[in-house]
Amino acid sequence: MMLEPSIDKLLDQVDSKYSLVVLEAKRAHELRDKERPTKEFKSVKRTLQALEEIADGTVKIHPAPELKRETLVEKRELERLQAKMKEQLIKEQIAKEEAEEEAKQKNSRAAKAAAAE
């Protein structure tokens, strides 16, 4: 059974087998954590999907790991803030709808009271 992509093609993308294994593991974890894939995969296993991306050259070892960590932290913070804003908008929409419903009920009661008089 032949491993696809081949080890030779993979080693063209990285400096060593060690770097390849580390990059593959990290990318597989990212894919597991719902990171956006860079392509359509032939494989179903995350590790093989990571190897496909490495072979295509769409995933590389970041030249400055600290910068990548900072970028990831910023990205997660942005996602958190966006979720918080979305939640706030939903709460505001609910409050608006409740106020409208309350106003309708108030008008309905006033109309019934006027009709009863």
Summary of the structure (lengths in Angstrom):
residues: 117
radius of gyration: 27.1
end to end distance: 90.1
largest distance: 91.7
contacts: 251
relative contact order: 0.08
helix: 72%
strand: 0%
